[in-house]
Amino acid sequence: MMMLKGWVSVYSLLQLTRCYSASTTDRVQNAKTALDYVSQIETNQACNGGTEEVLTLAFNHSAWYTLTDPAIRTANYLSKILAMDDSKLNRLDDAMFYSFVRNNVHGDTLIFGSAIALKPGLYDKYEKFCPYAFKKNNSVSAFDIAVNYDYLLPSTEWYNAVKIKDFSNATVKEDRITYNFSDPSQNNVPFLQPIASYSDGRWTLPYYDCGGGDIWMVTYSSPILSIDLSGQPVFQGVATIDIELTNIDINQCDATKADKAGALDVFRGTHNCQPTTKCVALVGQGFKRGSYHCACDDGYYFPNTTAAVKAYNGAEIEAYIDLTNTSDIALRYKCLPCSRGCDKCVDTTPCLFQTNPVVRSLVVFVIIVMIIGCCFISIIVLKYKNEMVNGNAFSLRHMYLGSIHGVAE
């Protein structure tokens, strides 16, 4: 909910099943631009007004479907009051309105705030009235947004995006109520009322509530409806709930076929892990940039072999890119190749038997000398074979030839 004038409207997360209207390069670049803004908000450098920048991102609200129930129920209750009192809410007082929104916030830990924004003329006590409750310091605070902020302005998405919807097909039900059994006129009395459903409402684009809760949030608005003289539902305001995005992780790692679709999948593939490394998402980091590690690919090891975490920190890489050029990033955040034959390693320890070249050369030299010696002796034996007695020459010749063959083997 935009609580004060200082709320920051940020990059749009339109509810799209796929987001391939732009090229992959454009999508990744736009997502990185949004992440840069998230980082600026983190460091309080851009918390000074709406940027009005729009970014088309895939955003899946289905995980929060049940959280919209308090807003829908509150809207439908007020619609019933309007049906009973000729489109007026004067039978209620300020305390009751504030009780509604406070109760909505107390109901679920993920709901940060709740509001009721009324169309002028419904509550005669004020020209404009928008009670709002939100969590603060382990408690719930409440105030009237309309005192410091004009929620009727066209830029107020959570109000006007619902106001301009077509409610001609909204559900209108007739109930039968018996107020007094002893009075026939009070038996089975028809009561016509509009009933808003989930599809009648609308999610806002995500924004940073600057100056209020100072958190990232998204708002769901359910319409408050009345019935005109022609029997058609008419917009009379909204009841809302705010979902805090602060604790939702931004996963910048590449998506795989095995991954389930997530609410913020648009940020997939925006990591800055370099060749020889792979992105590993970190859990529990919240709505911030750089929530990943760049671990070494198979066949490579982390240069600092004594490090407690053998991976590069994504937040540090993102900060380095912000402060310097990226010409040396591939060298600065790379892993080193393992020794020959190693599929995985933690240092340069060899995986295959390693020979000593000096010892090997010495052995080869001795073998060569032995071969030459055997050849020389064989030649001498052949030369003086006629002087040998009782076939010794034949035996010696074959013995030395065998020796040469054995040494060569």
Summary of the structure (lengths in Angstrom):
residues: 409
radius of gyration: 38.8
end to end distance: 85.7
largest distance: 150.8
contacts: 1201
relative contact order: 0.12
helix: 33%
strand: 20%
